[in-house]
Amino acid sequence: AFTMTCSASPVTTHMLPTSSNEETLKCQFSSWYDIFRNINQRRSNVTIKSVVIRPLPTDFLEFLQSDGVRLPLGATKVSSCAPSEQDGEDAWSSDDEGDGDDDEEASPSPRQYSFPTLNQQIEEGIQELGGSVIPKLNWSSPKDATWINNGTLKCQTPGDVYLLLKSSDFVMHDLTHAIEGNCSSVQYELVLRKWCNLHPSMEFRCFVYNHELVAVSQRQHTQHFPYLSRDRAVIRSQIIDFYDTVIEDRFSLVNYTFDVYIDKKERVWLLDFNVWGTQTDSLLYEWDELLRMVESGEEANYPEVRLVETEREVHHDPLASYRAPIDTIQLAAVAGSDKNKFEEFMALCERPSNISEDANEYDD
């Protein structure tokens, strides 16, 4: 829940940090992107080029929260399954539940959504960003839904974008639980980020408390990369310099986290901001541990850099529970060669779920 900010009183394990709505809104993409996109530094760009589409149509937000994965008119072509020759409006949609018994009561047809203006905006954004993008809403990318897109966030058509967003619990969290209270007050945005083939070993999450960089964690903590331990000092120095020269005087919050990527030329890139609190995955730390570190009053050589040092330290993949059942994957895999099988797959997806929604917290 987003109900309070960190307290300066003594820390116990019962006082884990949460964030205010104001802090959450300052971490949404459009709140910081323009500040860091073109800055007067040694290099003009320190974050990945992106396109922000806002405001979004009200019925688009309704579409994202509706049952099923039926794609809008004019956006049914996708890269993941449909072959290039399937350009028709029915390439990735299904109008019925298949060959049911004639005496079964007919269920009402699902609404067919249409967003011609948004389709065009997405197409123009994809073209502007080089032909491939990663989509997200204000805070979250649909990384839990990559199973339906050949295991990637890479999108080349509006249909790709819609399919990933529509299939994601993380995106649903943005729409329903991102802030405390009525989420209808949020102006939602669709963000298209230029597709970059980032090596997961070089992504890091950085923790800032009271304007001080106190901790850094390997972002992909589900794998062991032996060379990271060897390069720890260099990585630490690069991130400290980036924070001191780029982040510290430009981001308005006192406590927060940010994600970076270090490329082969040893340039550091800003990927995202997140709140300082349990809504954000603390990765190789625990939140009560971070609080003890910063409020102990002891002198510390910040930031501590924490890496997966051995194979035994590899963490469970938090996205594993979002992978599709094997029979669903097998059915989707053959969809490109058999349109009827894909329509069968879509029909199954359009059946309303009986599983109740939990107000789980997702990072990013």
C-alpha positions, 0 to 999 in steps of 0.5 A: 500500500502507498500510505506513508513515507519513511520515518526517522524513528528507530527501525524495527522489522515491523516498520518497512518503508512505503511511499506516498502517492506524490513519490509514486507519481514522481517516479512515473516515466513522464515525470523524469524523462524530459529532465534526463533525455537531453542534458548539458553533459559530456554526452547529451543523452543519458537515457534511452530515446522514447516516445510518450503517448498521452493522454490515452483514450478512456476506452483503451484503459477499459480494453486493457482491463477487459476479459480476454486477449482479443486485439483491436481492429486494425491492430491484429498483426503481430510479430510473435506468431502470425506469419507476414502474409496474414495481414487480414483483420482476423489474423489475431482475433477470434469471433467465437468459441469454436465448435460448441454444441448447438443446444448450448446457450450462446454467450454474448459476443465480446466487444470489438475495440477500435483505436485508429488514432492510437494505432497510428501514434504507435506506428509512428512511434515505432518508426521514429525509434528505429522499427522496434520498441519496448512498451510500458505504462507509467511505471511498469513494463509487461515483462511478466507476459513475454511468454506470449511474445516469443520470450521478449518485450520487443515489439514491431507492430501495434498488435505486439504492443497491445498483446503484451500490455493486455496479457500483463498482470504488472500493467494491470497493477499500474491501472488498479493499485499503483497509487493509494485511493482512486487510480482514476485520478492518474493520467495514464500514458503509453511509453515506447522505448527504443529497443536495445539488446541489453545484456542482463548482467550489466543492469544494476539497481541503485538505492538512494537514502537522504540524497546519498547513494547507499547500495547497489544490487545486481539487477538480474539476481537469478544468474551468476556472472563470474566476471562481475566480481572481478570488475566490482571496483570499476562498476562501483566507481562508474555508478558513483560518478554517474550518480554524482554528475547526473542524478543527484542534483536533478531528481527531486525525491530524497529517498528513491531507487534508480536502475542503470545499464553499463554498456561495452564503452563503459557508459552508464545509462539511466533506465528507470526510477522507482520508489524507496519502499517495499513496492520496489524489489530490493533484489539482493538486499532486504528492506529492513536490512537497508533501513538498518544500514542507513539509520544505524548512525555508523560510518559506512563506506557507501555504496555497498555493491552486492553481486551474485558471487557463486551459483549457490547464491542465485535467487529464484526467478520472480517471473517464473510464476507468470510463465504460461502452462506448457500446453498453452505454449505449445498451442501458441507455438504452432499458431503461425502455421495453423490459423485455426489452432491460434483461433482456438488458443484465442478462444480459450484466452477469452473465457473469463477467469474464475481466479480472484484478483489479489492486490499484489505489489509488483516492482517497476 
